Amino acid sequence: MPVYKDKKNNTWYVKGRYKDWTGKTKDLMKRGFALKREAVEWEENFRLRLASSLDMTFSEFCQIYAEDLGSRLKDSTWETKAAIIRTKLLPFFGAMRMREITSVEIIRWQNEMMKQKLPNGKPYSQTYLKTLHNQLSAIFNHAVRFYKLSENPARVAGAIGEKEGGEMSIWSEEEYRRFAEAVMDKPVSYYCFEMLYWCGIREGELLALTRKDFNFKKQEVSISKTYHRIKGEDRITSPKTKQSIRVVSMPAFLCEEIQDYFSMVYDLRPNDRAFPVTKSFLSRELERGAAESGVKRIRVHDLRHSHVSLLIHLGYSAVAIAKRVGHKSIDITYRYAHLFPSIQTQMASQLDQLREEADHVAEES
């Protein structure tokens, strides 16, 4: 496609026709290039994209990746991926040719990410580093699977970070009660945190709840959706996993509390959000309550961990807990293994007993 100069504003533009993947002819116009060289480079990269050639830049391939996957994923999922690509991958790899990116380049990028600091001066968490690497690797996997890239250089370089980096933060029941007392001055905050701690539901699941999701006669709440704030808009979507769709039994005292809360809310319709606040609001309120009560600071999501910890302390199995919180039992066993010390002690005790019985039989014979 030819490149032209716009004499009115002294810029360059690309104009022509091309055939899309369906064979349909389409017109193309791209304006605003300050230099002819920039217009020529853009046109060249556009042709490479049409041909799915891996001589294209990483930035160009990310556009293809977005076109291939963006519409297949939940908006919230894609927004997370897009933010990582835009802020962590394109600044480093954007201008590199896909075919020329090697494992050495990946290692250089990994080293840069491990040097990065948060605004508070702390390095990225191990979990976040692993998330960044996984996204980069997913892009190259897509190129290998569908666009004939010979190998995934991110896989050759090896991963960084850990799936569950750092120690899990939880509140004991006593710590939670102190916190809850501190936020009672704001009813919506108090009842949100009561639901999170005593039911173990996810933050997004809480914020998606409507009046009709509660069945106080059966003392149950139905979890079937989740809440996101995307580009300034409230979005209610399907939950995180199939296991997330569930019915959670509520303790009687919590049913009474939520009914009291609903009696305070004016004109709440069945399909209205029961807790019309945001995740940032809950985060600020948790920080305020922690400071006023003197308990250690944790994340809102750690209330879910605290609920699981409480159920383990009460003696419930991983299978029963997994069903309640919308996880697989193997995930509960793996994630919270360190909270089952009594089981390890019991195992050791039974092995001791087994050995003693064997020794006793040997002595008698």
C-alpha positions in Angstrom: 0.0 0.0 0.0 1.4 3.4 -0.9 2.3 6.2 1.5 1.2 9.8 0.9 2.0 13.2 2.3 -0.8 15.3 3.6 0.2 18.8 2.6 -2.4 20.5 4.8 -0.8 19.6 8.0 2.6 18.3 6.8 2.1 14.7 8.0 2.1 11.3 6.2 -0.6 8.7 5.8 -1.1 5.2 4.5 -4.0 4.5 2.1 -4.9 1.4 0.2 -6.9 -1.8 0.1 -6.4 -5.3 1.6 -8.1 -8.6 2.0 -9.0 -9.8 5.5 -8.9 -13.4 6.7 -12.3 -14.1 5.2 -11.1 -12.9 1.7 -13.2 -9.7 1.9 -11.6 -6.6 0.4 -11.5 -3.6 2.8 -10.3 0.0 2.7 -7.4 1.1 4.9 -6.5 4.7 6.0 -4.0 5.5 8.7 -3.1 9.1 9.3 -0.9 11.2 11.5 2.7 10.1 10.9 5.2 12.8 11.5 7.8 11.2 9.2 7.5 9.2 6.0 9.8 6.5 7.6 7.2 6.0 10.4 4.4 5.6 7.8 6.4 3.1 5.8 7.3 1.1 9.0 3.7 1.0 10.0 2.6 -0.2 6.6 5.3 -2.9 6.6 4.2 -4.2 10.0 0.6 -4.2 8.9 1.4 -6.4 6.0 3.4 -8.7 8.3 0.4 -9.0 10.5 -1.8 -9.9 7.6 0.6 -12.6 6.6 1.0 -13.7 10.3 4.8 -13.5 9.8 6.9 -13.7 12.9 9.2 -11.0 11.5 6.6 -8.7 13.0 7.4 -6.9 16.3 6.3 -8.1 19.7 4.0 -5.1 19.9 2.3 -6.1 16.6 1.9 -9.7 17.7 0.3 -8.6 20.9 -2.4 -6.9 18.8 -3.0 -10.3 17.1 -3.0 -12.0 20.5 -5.7 -9.5 21.7 -7.8 -10.1 18.6 -7.6 -13.8 19.0 -8.3 -14.0 22.7 -9.8 -10.8 23.9 -13.4 -11.6 23.0 -13.1 -15.2 24.4 -12.3 -14.1 27.9 -14.3 -12.3 30.6 -13.8 -8.6 30.5 -12.2 -8.6 33.9 -9.7 -11.4 32.9 -8.7 -9.6 29.7 -8.3 -6.3 31.4 -5.8 -7.8 33.9 -3.8 -9.4 31.0 -3.9 -6.2 29.0 -2.6 -4.1 31.9 0.4 -6.5 32.3 1.1 -6.5 28.6 0.8 -2.7 28.4 2.9 -1.8 31.5 5.3 -4.7 32.0 5.9 -6.4 28.6 5.6 -3.8 25.8 8.1 -1.3 27.3 10.8 -4.0 27.1 9.9 -6.2 24.2 7.6 -4.0 22.1 10.1 -3.0 19.3 11.8 -6.5 19.1 11.0 -8.9 16.3 9.2 -12.0 17.6 11.5 -14.3 15.8 14.6 -12.6 17.3 13.5 -12.7 21.0 15.7 -15.3 22.8 15.8 -16.8 26.2 18.7 -14.4 27.0 16.4 -11.5 26.4 13.8 -13.1 28.6 16.4 -13.4 31.4 17.3 -9.8 31.0 13.6 -8.8 31.4 13.2 -11.1 34.4 16.2 -9.4 36.1 14.6 -6.0 35.4 11.3 -7.1 36.9 13.0 -8.5 40.0 14.7 -5.1 40.5 11.4 -3.1 40.3 10.0 -1.5 43.4 6.5 -0.7 44.5 5.7 2.9 45.7 6.4 1.8 49.3 9.9 0.7 48.3 9.2 -3.1 48.5 10.0 -5.4 45.6 7.3 -7.2 43.6 5.8 -10.2 45.4 6.8 -13.7 44.3 3.2 -14.3 43.3 3.2 -11.2 41.1 6.5 -12.0 39.5 5.2 -15.4 38.6 2.0 -13.8 37.1 4.1 -11.6 34.9 6.2 -14.4 33.6 3.2 -16.6 33.0 1.6 -13.9 30.9 4.7 -13.5 28.8 5.0 -17.2 28.3 1.3 -17.4 27.3 1.9 -15.0 24.5 4.8 -17.1 23.1 2.8 -20.3 23.6 0.2 -18.7 21.4 2.8 -18.0 18.8 4.1 -21.5 18.9 0.7 -23.2 18.7 -0.9 -21.1 16.0 1.8 -19.1 14.2 4.7 -21.6 13.8 7.2 -20.1 16.2 9.8 -22.8 16.7 10.0 -22.6 20.5 8.8 -20.6 23.5 11.9 -18.7 24.8 10.2 -17.9 28.1 9.9 -21.6 28.8 13.6 -22.1 27.9 14.6 -19.3 30.3 12.6 -20.8 33.2 10.0 -19.2 35.4 10.5 -16.6 38.2 8.4 -16.2 41.4 6.3 -18.6 43.2 2.6 -19.4 43.0 2.0 -18.6 46.7 4.7 -16.2 47.7 5.1 -15.1 51.2 3.3 -16.1 54.4 -0.5 -16.2 54.6 -2.0 -13.5 56.8 -5.0 -14.4 58.8 -7.0 -13.0 61.8 -8.0 -15.1 64.7 -11.6 -14.9 65.8 -10.6 -12.6 68.7 -8.7 -10.3 66.3 -11.7 -10.2 64.0 -14.1 -9.4 66.8 -11.9 -6.4 67.8 -11.8 -5.2 64.3 -15.6 -5.6 63.8 -16.3 -3.5 66.8 -14.2 -0.7 65.4 -16.2 -0.6 62.1 -19.7 -0.8 63.7 -20.0 3.0 63.2 -20.6 2.4 59.5 -23.3 -0.3 59.1 -22.6 -1.1 55.4 -18.9 -1.7 56.3 -19.7 -3.8 59.3 -22.2 -6.1 57.5 -19.9 -6.5 54.5 -17.1 -7.7 56.8 -19.5 -10.0 58.7 -20.4 -11.7 55.4 -16.8 -12.0 54.4 -15.5 -13.4 57.7 -18.3 -15.7 58.7 -19.1 -17.1 55.2 -15.7 -17.1 53.6 -17.0 -15.7 50.3 -14.8 -13.8 47.8 -14.9 -10.0 47.7 -16.4 -9.9 44.2 -19.0 -12.5 45.2 -20.1 -10.3 48.1 -20.4 -7.2 46.0 -22.5 -9.0 43.4 -25.1 -10.2 45.9 -28.7 -9.0 45.5 -31.6 -9.1 47.9 -33.0 -12.2 46.3 -29.8 -14.2 46.7 -30.7 -14.5 50.5 -33.0 -17.1 51.8 -33.4 -16.3 55.4 -35.9 -19.1 56.0 -33.3 -21.7 55.0 -30.5 -19.6 56.3 -28.7 -19.6 53.0 -27.1 -17.3 50.5 -26.7 -18.3 46.8 -23.4 -17.5 45.1 -23.8 -17.4 41.3 -22.0 -14.3 40.1 -19.2 -11.8 40.8 -18.6 -8.1 40.7 -15.9 -6.1 38.8 -15.3 -2.4 38.2 -14.0 -2.1 34.7 -13.2 1.2 33.0 -15.4 3.1 35.5 -18.4 0.8 35.0 -19.9 -1.8 37.3 -19.9 -5.3 35.8 -21.6 -8.4 37.1 -20.3 -11.6 35.4 -20.2 -15.3 36.0 -18.1 -16.4 39.0 -14.4 -17.4 39.0 -14.8 -21.1 38.5 -17.5 -23.8 38.3 -16.9 -24.7 41.9 -17.7 -21.1 42.8 -21.4 -21.5 42.0 -22.7 -22.8 45.3 -25.1 -22.2 48.3 -23.5 -21.2 51.5 -25.2 -21.8 54.9 -25.3 -18.8 57.1 -25.1 -18.9 61.0 -28.4 -17.8 62.6 -26.9 -14.7 64.1 -25.7 -13.6 60.7 -29.1 -14.1 59.2 -30.5 -11.8 61.8 -27.9 -9.2 61.2 -28.4 -9.1 57.5 -32.2 -8.8 57.9 -31.5 -5.9 60.3 -29.3 -4.3 57.6 -32.0 -4.8 54.9 -34.5 -3.1 57.2 -32.2 0.0 57.2 -31.9 0.2 53.4 -34.6 2.2 51.8 -36.4 0.8 48.8 -34.1 -2.2 48.2 -35.5 -4.1 45.2 -34.9 -7.9 44.7 -32.3 -7.4 41.9 -30.5 -4.4 43.5 -27.0 -5.0 44.8 -27.2 -5.6 48.5 -23.9 -3.9 49.2 -23.4 -1.1 46.7 -19.8 -0.2 47.5 -16.5 -0.8 45.8 -13.4 -3.0 46.5 -11.4 0.2 47.2 -14.0 1.2 49.8 -13.7 -2.1 51.6 -9.9 -1.8 51.5 -10.0 1.6 53.0 -12.4 0.5 55.7 -10.4 -2.5 56.6 -7.3 -0.3 57.0 -9.3 2.1 59.1 -10.7 -0.6 61.3 -7.3 -2.3 61.8 -5.7 0.9 62.8 -8.5 1.8 65.3 -8.6 -1.7 66.8 -4.9 -2.3 66.9 -4.9 -5.6 65.1 -2.4 -6.3 62.4 -3.1 -5.2 58.8 -4.2 -7.8 56.3 -5.9 -7.7 52.9 -9.6 -7.9 52.4 -9.0 -11.3 50.7 -7.3 -12.5 53.8 -10.7 -12.6 55.6 -11.4 -15.6 53.3 -8.2 -17.2 54.5 -9.2 -16.4 58.1 -12.6 -18.1 57.6 -10.9 -21.3 56.2 -8.4 -21.2 59.2 -11.4 -21.0 61.6 -13.1 -24.0 60.0 -9.8 -26.0 60.1 -9.5 -25.1 63.8 -13.1 -26.4 64.3 -12.1 -29.7 62.8 -13.8 -29.7 59.4 -12.3 -31.7 56.5 -10.7 -30.2 53.4 -13.6 -31.6 51.3 -16.2 -29.9 53.4 -14.4 -26.6 53.5 -13.7 -26.7 49.8 -17.5 -27.1 49.1 -18.3 -24.1 51.3 -15.7 -21.7 49.9 -15.9 -22.8 46.2 -12.5 -24.5 45.9 -11.3 -27.9 44.9 -10.4 -30.0 48.0 -6.9 -30.6 46.7 -6.4 -26.8 46.6 -7.5 -26.5 50.2 -5.2 -29.4 51.2 -2.2 -27.8 49.4 -2.8 -24.1 50.3 -3.6 -24.6 53.9 -1.5 -27.6 54.8 0.4 -25.7 57.4 -2.8 -25.1 59.3 -3.3 -28.8 59.9 -0.6 -29.4 62.5 -2.7 -31.8 64.6 -3.0 -34.2 61.6 0.8 -34.4 61.3 1.1 -35.0 65.0 -1.6 -37.7 64.8 0.3 -39.3 61.9 3.6 -39.4 63.8 1.8 -40.8 66.9 0.2 -43.6 65.0 3.5 -44.5 63.3 5.1 -44.7 66.8 2.3 -46.9 67.9 2.7 -49.2 64.9 6.4 -49.5 65.5 6.0 -50.2 69.2 3.4 -53.0 68.4 5.8 -54.6 65.9 8.7 -54.4 68.4 6.5 -56.0 71.1 5.5 -58.9 68.8 9.2 -59.4 67.9 10.2 -59.6 71.6 7.5 -62.1 72.5 8.5 -64.4 69.6 
